[in-house]
Structure formats: structure tokens, C-alpha cells
Amino acid sequence: MIEFLYHDGIKKEIAALERRFRNIQEGFKHFERLCEVQFNPTNPKQIIDAGKLHRISQNDIWAMWKIELVIPKSGLRPNQYPRMWFAVKGNIIAFLCIVTHIDNYNEEELGRQALSRVTDIF
């Protein structure tokens, strides 16, 4: 069974996004179900399209990924979905950062922030 952890920073980011996208929690629940198959430590199966899932960094301990989180009934087009960084270590998946293009984020800055947050958890 996969264990999901949420960094304190992403909890605040989710709360802020929830004001704009009330179904964001539903998007997370759906993504968690996909992760249980995609990142299963004993029998992983690729069910997330390689074009949507991007490995950002990895070392001997964890791998960091970025994905576009689908938010059902949000009215967003696929290129508008929030980008989320998360890390995988064995049977643990840690959600690190989430932002939208609406917020005009800096990719490099978010990568550094995700790296800082992953070291808080692992």
C-alpha cells in the first residue's frame, strides 16, 4: 500500500487553490489512485502517459516528478491544469508544490522549492 504525505507548504497552496477550484481535492484523490498503480513498489504499471509525467530529478533515495493535475469540472483546458511536483521513495509519495499558470510561476524557482521541501520529508 502506498503512503501519501503532504508537505505543509503544499497544504497551504492547495487551500489557496481550493478557493478557485472547489474540486481540487477530487483531483488529488483520482491522482492518488493512479499513483497506487503507476508507482506500486512490487508491480508498477505505466498508466500515466509519459507526455504528462516528467521526472525532474532523482538520486539513490528518491525520484522527483512533475505532472499536470487534472481538476474535474473546473472548466480548465489541459494546458491550464495546475503543475504539481512530488517525490517517490519506495512506497511513499510526498506531494511538494502546486501552482497554476494563472499565478505566472517561475519553473526554476519552483524546482528549487520542491527540492528544499523533499529534503524536509526524506
TIVO-2410 file (N, C-alpha, C; in nm, 3 decimals):
# residues 122
REC num residu      c1      c2      c3 atome chaine
REC   1      M   0.084  -0.118   0.000     N      A
REC   1      M   0.000   0.000   0.000    CA      A
REC   1      M   0.088   0.124   0.000     C      A
REC   2      I   0.051   0.220  -0.080     N      A
REC   2      I   0.124   0.345  -0.091    CA      A
REC   2      I   0.081   0.440   0.022     C      A
REC   3      E   0.180   0.509   0.079     N      A
REC   3      E   0.152   0.610   0.181    CA      A
REC   3      E   0.171   0.748   0.118     C      A
REC   4      F   0.075   0.836   0.134     N      A
REC   4      F   0.081   0.970   0.077    CA      A
REC   4      F   0.108   1.072   0.186     C      A
REC   5      L   0.209   1.155   0.164     N      A
REC   5      L   0.244   1.262   0.257    CA      A
REC   5      L   0.227   1.396   0.186     C      A
REC   6      Y   0.183   1.496   0.260     N      A
REC   6      Y   0.167   1.631   0.206    CA      A
REC   6      Y   0.255   1.724   0.286     C      A
REC   7      H   0.350   1.789   0.219     N      A
REC   7      H   0.434   1.889   0.285    CA      A
REC   7      H   0.344   2.003   0.333     C      A
REC   8      D   0.380   2.066   0.443     N      A
REC   8      D   0.299   2.177   0.496    CA      A
REC   8      D   0.281   2.288   0.393     C      A
REC   9      G   0.383   2.311   0.311     N      A
REC   9      G   0.375   2.415   0.209    CA      A
REC   9      G   0.268   2.386   0.105     C      A
REC  10      I   0.259   2.261   0.060     N      A
REC  10      I   0.158   2.229  -0.041    CA      A
REC  10      I   0.018   2.232   0.019     C      A
REC  11      K   0.007   2.203   0.147     N      A
REC  11      K  -0.125   2.212   0.211    CA      A
REC  11      K  -0.179   2.355   0.201     C      A
REC  12      K  -0.092   2.453   0.221     N      A
REC  12      K  -0.132   2.594   0.210    CA      A
REC  12      K  -0.165   2.628   0.065     C      A
REC  13      E  -0.086   2.578  -0.028     N      A
REC  13      E  -0.109   2.605  -0.171    CA      A
REC  13      E  -0.242   2.543  -0.217     C      A
REC  14      I  -0.271   2.423  -0.168     N      A
REC  14      I  -0.398   2.358  -0.202    CA      A
REC  14      I  -0.515   2.439  -0.148     C      A
REC  15      A  -0.503   2.485  -0.024     N      A
REC  15      A  -0.611   2.564   0.036    CA      A
REC  15      A  -0.637   2.691  -0.045     C      A
REC  16      A  -0.531   2.755  -0.092     N      A
REC  16      A  -0.548   2.876  -0.173    CA      A
REC  16      A  -0.612   2.843  -0.307     C      A
REC  17      L  -0.572   2.733  -0.369     N      A
REC  17      L  -0.630   2.693  -0.498    CA      A
REC  17      L  -0.774   2.645  -0.484     C      A
REC  18      E  -0.806   2.592  -0.368     N      A
REC  18      E  -0.942   2.541  -0.344    CA      A
REC  18      E  -1.046   2.652  -0.351     C      A
REC  19      R  -1.005   2.773  -0.324     N      A
REC  19      R  -1.098   2.886  -0.336    CA      A
REC  19      R  -1.137   2.910  -0.481     C      A
REC  20      R  -1.044   2.881  -0.573     N      A
REC  20      R  -1.072   2.899  -0.716    CA      A
REC  20      R  -1.126   2.773  -0.781     C      A
REC  21      F  -1.077   2.658  -0.736     N      A
REC  21      F  -1.115   2.529  -0.796    CA      A
REC  21      F  -1.166   2.438  -0.685     C      A
REC  22      R  -1.296   2.439  -0.664     N      A
REC  22      R  -1.353   2.367  -0.550    CA      A
REC  22      R  -1.338   2.216  -0.560     C      A
REC  23      N  -1.308   2.163  -0.679     N      A
REC  23      N  -1.293   2.018  -0.697    CA      A
REC  23      N  -1.148   1.971  -0.693     C      A
REC  24      I  -1.058   2.052  -0.640     N      A
REC  24      I  -0.917   2.014  -0.640    CA      A
REC  24      I  -0.892   1.888  -0.556     C      A
REC  25      Q  -0.965   1.872  -0.446     N      A
REC  25      Q  -0.949   1.752  -0.363    CA      A
REC  25      Q  -0.987   1.626  -0.441     C      A
REC  26      E  -1.089   1.637  -0.524     N      A
REC  26      E  -1.129   1.526  -0.610    CA      A
REC  26      E  -1.018   1.490  -0.708     C      A
REC  27      G  -0.950   1.592  -0.760     N      A
REC  27      G  -0.837   1.569  -0.849    CA      A
REC  27      G  -0.724   1.496  -0.778     C      A
REC  28      F  -0.697   1.533  -0.653     N      A
REC  28      F  -0.593   1.464  -0.576    CA      A
REC  28      F  -0.630   1.319  -0.549     C      A
REC  29      K  -0.755   1.293  -0.514     N      A
REC  29      K  -0.798   1.154  -0.487    CA      A
REC  29      K  -0.782   1.068  -0.611     C      A
REC  30      H  -0.820   1.122  -0.726     N      A
REC  30      H  -0.805   1.048  -0.852    CA      A
REC  30      H  -0.657   1.023  -0.881     C      A
REC  31      F  -0.573   1.124  -0.861     N      A
REC  31      F  -0.430   1.108  -0.887    CA      A
REC  31      F  -0.367   1.007  -0.791     C      A
REC  32      E  -0.410   1.006  -0.665     N      A
REC  32      E  -0.359   0.907  -0.570    CA      A
REC  32      E  -0.389   0.765  -0.617     C      A
REC  33      R  -0.509   0.743  -0.672     N      A
REC  33      R  -0.544   0.609  -0.723    CA      A
REC  33      R  -0.454   0.571  -0.840     C      A
REC  34      L  -0.425   0.667  -0.927     N      A
REC  34      L  -0.334   0.640  -1.039    CA      A
REC  34      L  -0.193   0.607  -0.988     C      A
REC  35      C  -0.148   0.680  -0.887     N      A
REC  35      C  -0.015   0.658  -0.830    CA      A
REC  35      C  -0.001   0.519  -0.768     C      A
REC  36      E  -0.109   0.468  -0.709     N      A
REC  36      E  -0.103   0.335  -0.648    CA      A
REC  36      E  -0.069   0.228  -0.751     C      A
REC  37      V  -0.104   0.252  -0.877     N      A
REC  37      V  -0.072   0.157  -0.983    CA      A
REC  37      V   0.063   0.194  -1.046     C      A
REC  38      Q   0.080   0.320  -1.083     N      A
REC  38      Q   0.200   0.365  -1.155    CA      A
REC  38      Q   0.327   0.344  -1.072     C      A
REC  39      F   0.322   0.373  -0.942     N      A
REC  39      F   0.440   0.368  -0.858    CA      A
REC  39      F   0.435   0.254  -0.756     C      A
REC  40      N   0.357   0.151  -0.785     N      A
REC  40      N   0.349   0.035  -0.697    CA      A
REC  40      N   0.490  -0.023  -0.681     C      A
REC  41      P   0.540  -0.037  -0.558     N      A
REC  41      P   0.679  -0.082  -0.539    CA      A
REC  41      P   0.704  -0.227  -0.582     C      A
REC  42      T   0.603  -0.310  -0.584     N      A
REC  42      T   0.623  -0.450  -0.622    CA      A
REC  42      T   0.581  -0.483  -0.764     C      A
REC  43      N   0.480  -0.412  -0.816     N      A
REC  43      N   0.431  -0.441  -0.951    CA      A
REC  43      N   0.383  -0.313  -1.020     C      A
REC  44      P   0.478  -0.223  -1.056     N      A
REC  44      P   0.436  -0.097  -1.119    CA      A
REC  44      P   0.388  -0.119  -1.263     C      A
REC  45      K   0.287  -0.041  -1.300     N      A
REC  45      K   0.236  -0.045  -1.437    CA      A
REC  45      K   0.221   0.099  -1.485     C      A
REC  46      Q   0.269   0.125  -1.606     N      A
REC  46      Q   0.259   0.261  -1.659    CA      A
REC  46      Q   0.117   0.286  -1.707     C      A
REC  47      I   0.046   0.371  -1.632     N      A
REC  47      I  -0.090   0.409  -1.672    CA      A
REC  47      I  -0.102   0.559  -1.694     C      A
REC  48      I   0.001   0.633  -1.651     N      A
REC  48      I   0.004   0.777  -1.675    CA      A
REC  48      I   0.089   0.799  -1.799     C      A
REC  49      D   0.035   0.871  -1.895     N      A
REC  49      D   0.103   0.897  -2.021    CA      A
REC  49      D   0.240   0.962  -1.996     C      A
REC  50      A   0.341   0.911  -2.064     N      A
REC  50      A   0.477   0.964  -2.048    CA      A
REC  50      A   0.487   1.112  -2.083     C      A
REC  51      G   0.399   1.161  -2.168     N      A
REC  51      G   0.398   1.302  -2.203    CA      A
REC  51      G   0.344   1.392  -2.092     C      A
REC  52      K   0.276   1.334  -1.996     N      A
REC  52      K   0.217   1.411  -1.885    CA      A
REC  52      K   0.300   1.404  -1.757     C      A
REC  53      L   0.383   1.301  -1.746     N      A
REC  53      L   0.461   1.276  -1.625    CA      A
REC  53      L   0.609   1.301  -1.657     C      A
REC  54      H   0.671   1.393  -1.586     N      A
REC  54      H   0.809   1.432  -1.616    CA      A
REC  54      H   0.897   1.411  -1.494     C      A
REC  55      R   1.003   1.330  -1.509     N      A
REC  55      R   1.098   1.312  -1.399    CA      A
REC  55      R   1.189   1.434  -1.396     C      A
REC  56      I   1.195   1.500  -1.283     N      A
REC  56      I   1.272   1.622  -1.267    CA      A
REC  56      I   1.412   1.592  -1.215     C      A
REC  57      S   1.420   1.504  -1.117     N      A
REC  57      S   1.548   1.476  -1.052    CA      A
REC  57      S   1.537   1.342  -0.982     C      A
REC  58      Q   1.651   1.281  -0.957     N      A
REC  58      Q   1.649   1.159  -0.876    CA      A
REC  58      Q   1.787   1.134  -0.818     C      A
REC  59      N   1.789   1.060  -0.711     N      A
REC  59      N   1.914   1.014  -0.651    CA      A
REC  59      N   1.892   0.872  -0.603     C      A
REC  60      D   1.978   0.821  -0.519     N      A
REC  60      D   1.965   0.683  -0.471    CA      A
REC  60      D   1.848   0.665  -0.374     C      A
REC  61      I   1.795   0.774  -0.322     N      A
REC  61      I   1.691   0.767  -0.221    CA      A
REC  61      I   1.551   0.791  -0.278     C      A
REC  62      W   1.534   0.894  -0.363     N      A
REC  62      W   1.403   0.931  -0.414    CA      A
REC  62      W   1.412   0.978  -0.558     C      A
REC  63      A   1.296   0.988  -0.621     N      A
REC  63      A   1.283   1.047  -0.754    CA      A
REC  63      A   1.178   1.157  -0.746     C      A
REC  64      M   1.207   1.273  -0.806     N      A
REC  64      M   1.113   1.383  -0.806    CA      A
REC  64      M   1.048   1.393  -0.944     C      A
REC  65      W   0.916   1.413  -0.944     N      A
REC  65      W   0.837   1.418  -1.067    CA      A
REC  65      W   0.754   1.543  -1.071     C      A
REC  66      K   0.709   1.579  -1.192     N      A
REC  66      K   0.616   1.689  -1.211    CA      A
REC  66      K   0.504   1.639  -1.303     C      A
REC  67      I   0.382   1.681  -1.273     N      A
REC  67      I   0.266   1.639  -1.353    CA      A
REC  67      I   0.165   1.753  -1.358     C      A
REC  68      E   0.080   1.747  -1.457     N      A
REC  68      E  -0.034   1.839  -1.466    CA      A
REC  68      E  -0.149   1.772  -1.394     C      A
REC  69      L  -0.194   1.829  -1.284     N      A
REC  69      L  -0.301   1.769  -1.204    CA      A
REC  69      L  -0.436   1.804  -1.264     C      A
REC  70      V  -0.508   1.703  -1.308     N      A
REC  70      V  -0.640   1.723  -1.366    CA      A
REC  70      V  -0.739   1.756  -1.255     C      A
REC  71      I  -0.812   1.865  -1.274     N      A
REC  71      I  -0.916   1.904  -1.178    CA      A
REC  71      I  -1.050   1.889  -1.248     C      A
REC  72      P  -1.129   1.788  -1.206     N      A
REC  72      P  -1.257   1.766  -1.273    CA      A
REC  72      P  -1.353   1.884  -1.255     C      A
REC  73      K  -1.434   1.906  -1.357     N      A
REC  73      K  -1.538   2.009  -1.354    CA      A
REC  73      K  -1.485   2.148  -1.320     C      A
REC  74      S  -1.362   2.176  -1.362     N      A
REC  74      S  -1.301   2.306  -1.331    CA      A
REC  74      S  -1.316   2.405  -1.445     C      A
REC  75      G  -1.347   2.355  -1.564     N      A
REC  75      G  -1.354   2.441  -1.681    CA      A
REC  75      G  -1.219   2.474  -1.740     C      A
REC  76      L  -1.113   2.415  -1.684     N      A
REC  76      L  -0.979   2.439  -1.735    CA      A
REC  76      L  -0.949   2.350  -1.855     C      A
REC  77      R  -0.871   2.404  -1.949     N      A
REC  77      R  -0.820   2.322  -2.059    CA      A
REC  77      R  -0.697   2.248  -2.008     C      A
REC  78      P  -0.658   2.137  -2.073     N      A
REC  78      P  -0.543   2.060  -2.025    CA      A
REC  78      P  -0.415   2.143  -2.005     C      A
REC  79      N  -0.389   2.241  -2.090     N      A
REC  79      N  -0.267   2.320  -2.070    CA      A
REC  79      N  -0.280   2.420  -1.956     C      A
REC  80      Q  -0.398   2.430  -1.895     N      A
REC  80      Q  -0.420   2.521  -1.783    CA      A
REC  80      Q  -0.420   2.449  -1.647     C      A
REC  81      Y  -0.415   2.316  -1.649     N      A
REC  81      Y  -0.417   2.243  -1.522    CA      A
REC  81      Y  -0.297   2.282  -1.437     C      A
REC  82      P  -0.313   2.283  -1.305     N      A
REC  82      P  -0.201   2.315  -1.216    CA      A
REC  82      P  -0.086   2.215  -1.232     C      A
REC  83      R   0.035   2.265  -1.219     N      A
REC  83      R   0.154   2.179  -1.221    CA      A
REC  83      R   0.186   2.142  -1.077     C      A
REC  84      M   0.217   2.014  -1.057     N      A
REC  84      M   0.245   1.966  -0.922    CA      A
REC  84      M   0.376   1.889  -0.921     C      A
REC  85      W   0.461   1.917  -0.822     N      A
REC  85      W   0.585   1.844  -0.802    CA      A
REC  85      W   0.563   1.747  -0.686     C      A
REC  86      F   0.613   1.625  -0.703     N      A
REC  86      F   0.603   1.525  -0.597    CA      A
REC  86      F   0.724   1.434  -0.602     C      A
REC  87      A   0.749   1.364  -0.493     N      A
REC  87      A   0.864   1.274  -0.486    CA      A
REC  87      A   0.817   1.135  -0.446     C      A
REC  88      V   0.890   1.035  -0.498     N      A
REC  88      V   0.858   0.895  -0.470    CA      A
REC  88      V   0.980   0.829  -0.408     C      A
REC  89      K   0.957   0.762  -0.296     N      A
REC  89      K   1.062   0.684  -0.230    CA      A
REC  89      K   0.998   0.554  -0.183     C      A
REC  90      G   1.023   0.446  -0.256     N      A
REC  90      G   0.964   0.318  -0.220    CA      A
REC  90      G   0.812   0.324  -0.224     C      A
REC  91      N   0.749   0.301  -0.111     N      A
REC  91      N   0.602   0.306  -0.106    CA      A
REC  91      N   0.548   0.438  -0.051     C      A
REC  92      I   0.634   0.541  -0.050     N      A
REC  92      I   0.593   0.673  -0.001    CA      A
REC  92      I   0.593   0.772  -0.117     C      A
REC  93      I   0.484   0.845  -0.129     N      A
REC  93      I   0.475   0.953  -0.227    CA      A
REC  93      I   0.448   1.081  -0.149     C      A
REC  94      A   0.537   1.179  -0.168     N      A
REC  94      A   0.526   1.306  -0.097    CA      A
REC  94      A   0.491   1.416  -0.197     C      A
REC  95      F   0.379   1.483  -0.174     N      A
REC  95      F   0.338   1.595  -0.257    CA      A
REC  95      F   0.408   1.720  -0.205     C      A
REC  96      L   0.473   1.794  -0.296     N      A
REC  96      L   0.563   1.902  -0.256    CA      A
REC  96      L   0.513   2.042  -0.287     C      A
REC  97      C   0.480   2.069  -0.414     N      A
REC  97      C   0.440   2.204  -0.458    CA      A
REC  97      C   0.331   2.193  -0.562     C      A
REC  98      I   0.245   2.293  -0.569     N      A
REC  98      I   0.146   2.300  -0.676    CA      A
REC  98      I   0.121   2.448  -0.709     C      A
REC  99      V   0.121   2.477  -0.840     N      A
REC  99      V   0.097   2.614  -0.889    CA      A
REC  99      V   0.020   2.607  -1.020     C      A
REC 100      T  -0.035   2.722  -1.059     N      A
REC 100      T  -0.104   2.730  -1.188    CA      A
REC 100      T  -0.037   2.836  -1.274     C      A
REC 101      H  -0.062   2.827  -1.405     N      A
REC 101      H  -0.010   2.930  -1.496    CA      A
REC 101      H  -0.074   3.065  -1.465     C      A
REC 102      I  -0.191   3.063  -1.407     N      A
REC 102      I  -0.258   3.187  -1.369    CA      A
REC 102      I  -0.169   3.268  -1.275     C      A
REC 103      D  -0.092   3.196  -1.192     N      A
REC 103      D  -0.004   3.260  -1.094    CA      A
REC 103      D   0.130   3.303  -1.153     C      A
REC 104      N   0.152   3.274  -1.283     N      A
REC 104      N   0.273   3.317  -1.353    CA      A
REC 104      N   0.399   3.277  -1.276     C      A
REC 105      Y   0.415   3.148  -1.252     N      A
REC 105      Y   0.525   3.097  -1.171    CA      A
REC 105      Y   0.655   3.086  -1.251     C      A
REC 106      N   0.766   3.077  -1.177     N      A
REC 106      N   0.898   3.059  -1.234    CA      A
REC 106      N   0.937   2.912  -1.217     C      A
REC 107      E   0.958   2.842  -1.328     N      A
REC 107      E   0.988   2.698  -1.326    CA      A
REC 107      E   1.111   2.664  -1.242     C      A
REC 108      E   1.219   2.741  -1.259     N      A
REC 108      E   1.343   2.714  -1.184    CA      A
REC 108      E   1.322   2.734  -1.034     C      A
REC 109      E   1.254   2.841  -1.000     N      A
REC 109      E   1.228   2.871  -0.859    CA      A
REC 109      E   1.145   2.761  -0.794     C      A
REC 110      L   1.043   2.713  -0.866     N      A
REC 110      L   0.959   2.605  -0.812    CA      A
REC 110      L   1.038   2.475  -0.799     C      A
REC 111      G   1.128   2.450  -0.891     N      A
REC 111      G   1.214   2.331  -0.881    CA      A
REC 111      G   1.301   2.336  -0.757     C      A
REC 112      R   1.357   2.453  -0.728     N      A
REC 112      R   1.438   2.470  -0.606    CA      A
REC 112      R   1.353   2.453  -0.481     C      A
REC 113      Q   1.231   2.508  -0.486     N      A
REC 113      Q   1.142   2.497  -0.371    CA      A
REC 113      Q   1.104   2.350  -0.348     C      A
REC 114      A   1.074   2.278  -0.456     N      A
REC 114      A   1.040   2.135  -0.442    CA      A
REC 114      A   1.158   2.058  -0.385     C      A
REC 115      L   1.279   2.088  -0.431     N      A
REC 115      L   1.399   2.020  -0.380    CA      A
REC 115      L   1.417   2.048  -0.231     C      A
REC 116      S   1.393   2.171  -0.190     N      A
REC 116      S   1.404   2.206  -0.049    CA      A
REC 116      S   1.300   2.129   0.033     C      A
REC 117      R   1.179   2.120  -0.021     N      A
REC 117      R   1.073   2.051   0.051    CA      A
REC 117      R   1.094   1.899   0.057     C      A
REC 118      V   1.151   1.842  -0.047     N      A
REC 118      V   1.174   1.697  -0.045    CA      A
REC 118      V   1.279   1.663   0.061     C      A
REC 119      T   1.376   1.751   0.080     N      A
REC 119      T   1.476   1.724   0.185    CA      A
REC 119      T   1.415   1.739   0.324     C      A
REC 120      D   1.307   1.818   0.338     N      A
REC 120      D   1.235   1.826   0.467    CA      A
REC 120      D   1.171   1.692   0.500     C      A
REC 121      I   1.124   1.621   0.396     N      A
REC 121      I   1.047   1.497   0.419    CA      A
REC 121      I   1.136   1.374   0.424     C      A
REC 122      F   1.230   1.364   0.331     N      A
REC 122      F   1.316   1.245   0.326    CA      A
REC 122      F   1.451   1.279   0.384     C      A
***
